[in-house]
Amino acid sequence: MKNVAITGKKSWYNKLLLEMKKNYLLYLMILPGILYIIIFRYIPMYGLTIAFKDYKITSSISNAPWIGFANFIDLFKRNAFQRAFCNNIIISFSKLIFGFPAPIILALLINEVKRSKLKKLVQTAVILPNFISWIVIYGLMTAIFSPNTGIMASLASLIGYRGEVVNLLTNKDTFREVITISYIWQAAGIGTIVYLAAISGIDTEQYEAAALDGAGRWRQMWHITLASLKPTIITLLIFRVGGIMNAGFDQIFAISNDIVISKADIISTYVYRLGLEQRKFGIATAAGFLESMIGLVLVLITNQIARVIDRDSAIM
């Protein structure tokens, strides 16, 4: 039995070498990506041990003494972390509930545009915001919402309004809505690419057969287009739920301020301040580690739900 197992391993190894030799150009193409993942994703995972150590920047990670879950206990006792955790959940779910359907709806609407030139123009227009940095977007938002020199203030003055113009960027009651709406505006367009690609693969004969049966464009969209997009939607939803704890560090960091910090502070920005500004690396790593573990659990749960709904759409 042992010799059979060794022979089987050699056979598999020889097949792999033969395959790599045959398609060596393809393997060379993916080599930079593999090296990137190993160097910047897997090797840094050793740093997660800082979450269980009393690490000081003056010493190496390996020499830092183990303290178990002391950093996690300290983390949960902090009111700032509890606030950041709650904000993270609220903002993440707002982006998921309102942001995830946005590219689907947008893709369906774009697909209904029959003139090719107009269709390309609309696609380009909705994708462009994705390539604008949040710093630039913050500048645009300031130019729009500034109560003194902003466009909103000018329009209000033009129609004869003499009251106070609320600055949405410094208003605690509306700042989360600003975060969600600006996220949808920036990210919805790029999300349509996957759905439009999936729509282009749908057999047009299905639409022709539906039209002959008397189905209008709305029923065709619902029963053919959306039904065909179901596996794609479920797969992307699994990935989106997996990253739900990532509420958008770059966005929050760029457009938030001290006035709205109580409503905008999330785990990522809290970790940034805790680690780089206060140099409490152990607690900051514990917060990041906790965020990643919650994301992993959510991926597994969502994948199991997807397996029940549609077994072929599950990723594992």
Sequence and secondary structure as in RCSB ss.txt:
>XXXX:A:sequence
MKNVAITGKKSWYNKLLLEMKKNYLLYLMILPGILYIIIFRYIPMYGLTIAFKDYKITSSISNAPWIGFANFIDL
FKRNAFQRAFCNNIIISFSKLIFGFPAPIILALLINEVKRSKLKKLVQTAVILPNFISWIVIYGLMTAIFSPNTG
IMASLASLIGYRGEVVNLLTNKDTFREVITISYIWQAAGIGTIVYLAAISGIDTEQYEAAALDGAGRWRQMWHIT
LASLKPTIITLLIFRVGGIMNAGFDQIFAISNDIVISKADIISTYVYRLGLEQRKFGIATAAGFLESMIGLVLVL
ITNQIARVIDRDSAIM
>XXXX:A:secstr
 HHHHHHHHHHHHHHHHHHHHHTHHHHHHHHHHHHHHIIIIIGGGGGGGGGGB   TTS TTTS B TTHHHHHH
HH HHHHHHHHHHHHHHHHIIIIISHHHHHHHHHHHT   HHHHHHHHHHHHGGGGS HHHHHHHHHHHH TTTS
HHHHHHHHTT  S    GGG TTTHHHHHHHHHHHHHHHHHHHHHHHHHHTS HHHHHHHHHTT  HHHHIIIII
HHHHHHHHHHHHHHHHHTTT   HHHHHHH  TTSHHHH  HHHHHHIIIIIS  HHHHHHHHHHHHHHHHHHHH
HHHHHHHHH GGG   
